[in-house]
Each structure stands twice: as structure tokens, then as C-alpha cells.
Amino acid sequence: MRIGPKGRVVVPVELRRQLQLVEGSELVARVTNDRLVLEPRRAALRRLRSFFNGVPSETSLVEELSAERRRDAGRET
């Protein structure tokens, strides 16, 4: 693969078929260990949902993060 004009990359037809990508499909791009990773948006959402799957529904991740930040701030003083 080569980067074309305006930074465009053409995904080979074999990969598009394997991942069921069609014109207009949404991809998520991220950098991991000096690699560019492209994944279908639906796959990225599945991966994130499975990551948070074990969190009880009554748990507020926002509240937990806020409490953690307050604890960290208290240690810095």
C-alpha cells in the first residue's frame, strides 16, 4: 500500500471483503506501538463494550474517576 494524494490510502479489495467494508463504512484510526491501526467502527465499539462489560450497572465511572483524581490531588499537597 502507498499513501496517495492528500494522505489517502486504498484498502485492498480482499481486506474490504474480509471486513465487510463498503463505501461509506466508518473506520476508527489509532496508533499502537508505532503502528497505525484501522478498524471498523462497529468492531471498536464491541471492543470497548467488552472492556467495560464487568462494571456493575450501578457503578458511576465518572464518580470513580473524580474520586480518584481527588485522592491523587490530596497526595500532591
Residue, then its C-alpha position, 0 to 999 in steps of 0.5 A: m500500500r502507498i499513501g496517495p494524494k492528500g494522505r489517502v490510502v486504498v484498502p485492498v479489495e480482499l481486506r474490504r471483503q474480509l471486513q465487510l467494508v463498503e463505501g461509506s463504512e466508518l473506520v476508527a484510526r489509532v496508533t499502537n506501538d508505532r503502528l497505525v491501526l484501522e478498524p471498523r467502527r462497529a468492531a471498536l465499539r464491541r471492543l470497548r463494550s467488552f472492556f467495560n462489560g464487568v462494571p456493575s450497572e450501578t457503578s458511576l465511572v465518572e464518580e470513580l474517576s473524580a474520586e480518584r483524581r481527588r485522592d491523587a490531588g490530596r497526595e500532591t499537597 
